């Protein structure tokens, strides 16, 4: 049987082993044919005791085939609806078999894969780190469409099910068992199918074991239905709370909530129908197109090594030296040590280095308090970090990362004094957010081994690393830097050299636009509110405070003095730049770490510095909400396109993933470059012309957009 192996043993138990064409099992045409044939055979059996469904792949089942969904055109919804309903009817027949059905989960069961498991009467999983379960469709702008929302809601009740569905959580086996996603675990893979068969034999005479909970007469949904007194206020307030969280920018969570509530109101099969309608309504939305493109296809492309030089053997870093035990250095030390790498954490004094190591201890204690680690693992990880003030302790490191203040002379001194301590074939990485790597590499005796490694703060939580290649950086060095980034479980984007590279350069335009708007007289609270309404996680003024107004002013002055910034260059937002400089130099408002910047901070929280409003706010100024939001968004989009046009960005994927994971691009956009695809290239050009006419040359549309229009292509 194509795709599925069908074996019946002497006890009357059929084992269905999914083994489809390609590396994983997926919900495609081959699956639909194989599943239909399997159900027909099972329904025709005369002495069937039970069914076990498992996989011959390392992954149990990878979910739906996103290629079909990502390319679905407008107007396809009705055809998709009938296809979804046909697939669900087969699954419904599967769960109505008159014998117990067990899912033997030997690998990841994600999305549609876990929906298959939910259609089984019992779920047993191999207790291994490779095994995860969950329905993460919401993270791609979609929702479970093969019965997942309705079944999980019926099984767990809406209060327990909804957080998993709306947040798209992926669970490890122990967490899945605790949450009720699975019923049992086995420690040995060899014992998985035998254990499933044993459960069938033990329960084959129990009639209820073959009937799903939602099909049992008189059975009530845990927590109650839509008319339960306890649930009515929850159901009533849930849409507002969800809207507050998504800001109305992501339709998928709203469709999930609607479906879950309907599952409490309607009979099971009608609820499945509602789920199908809601699922297909999402397929062609711009949000789903953007998120599927970037957060699935392009993210896999980036993590899979599309930017890594080919034909260079994989490498592993065993010993890393980190110079500078401050905020960035201590974070890099932690993520390296927790990944099994020996760390030499060096600072000017042993005390400072010890303080940097203490940061790792604090994070590990937090993991223990949440049940994610234990004292033994903590001790093991901390033993990998050696704090020191002695350069000699760095000798023999495969990689040394310099993570000190953005000062060229300081960085050059460190390169001169410590580069020679690298092991043979070792590489040097500078954790800089703005300084060109080609210039920094001039202090190196081996510039071909010199590369930029731009981490984001806080390092333990930020998944991105921006790898910057200087003019002389070798492919071997890039490959080693890429492999190290993957080794510490980060996502690497690779860019070419430029002042500010891609992320800092693009991010700064948004901060500059926000300060410019304050200087024009727009109320700062309105700017912050509209940026969040746009989908940005934090307002640009608050972000600027957090990264430090003073640091930005100091770095800009240093860059001008060193010649990195052209003193004659036209500032695109001069009034905004002056405002920030005045805040720092006249009003002593350097940012949060200096006591305040745009905001004041006290024990009651934060609020806009009153004098900022007094100095700049012009209530008579007339400007629309749309204008403010577009100025913030388009500045970043235009700068991203310039980086692609100039060759700073090596790929569209690096730009989208970098903007989403590094600098807070709204999730619904799919990244700053992907946004243009669904906004419409011609429409984007027209809007840029309007903004340019009103606000100046910083909104000139990059030529690369016009070239794409001429060729009929999108940004892929």
ABEGO torsion letter per residue (X at the ends): XBGBBBBBBAAGBBBBBBBBBEABBBBBAAAAAAAAAAAAAAAABAABAEBBBBBABABABAEBBAAAAAABBBGAAAAAAAAAAAAAAAAAAAAABABBBBBBBABBBBEAAAAAAAABABBBBBBBAABBBEBAAAAAGBBBAAGAAAAAAAAAEAAAAAAAAAAGBBBBAAAAAAAGABABBBABAAAAAAAAAAAAAAAAABAAAABBAAABBGBBBBGEBAABAAAAAAAAAAAAAAAAAAGGABAAAAAAAAAAAAAAABBAAAAAAAAAAAAAAAAABAAAAAAAAAAAAAAAAAAAGAABBBGBBBBBBABBBBBEABAAAAAAAAAAAAAGBBBBBBBABAAAAAAAAAAAAAAAAAAAAAGABBAAAAAAAAAABBBBABAAAABGBABBBBBBBBBAAAAAAAAAAAAAABBBGBBBBBBBAABBAAAAAAABABAAABBBBBBBOBAAABABBBBBBBAABBAAAAAAAAAAAAAAGBBBBBBBBBBGEAAAAAAAAAAAAAAAAAAAGBBAAAAAAAAAAAGBABBAAAAAAAAEAAAAAAAAAAAAAAGABBAABBBABAAAAAAAAAAAAAAGBAEAAAGEBABBBBAAEBBBBAAAAAAABBAABBBBAAAAAAAAAAAAAAAAAAAAAAGABABAAAAAAAAAAAAGBBAAAGEAAAAAAAAEAAAAAAAAAAAAAAAEAAABBBAAAAAAAAAGBBBX
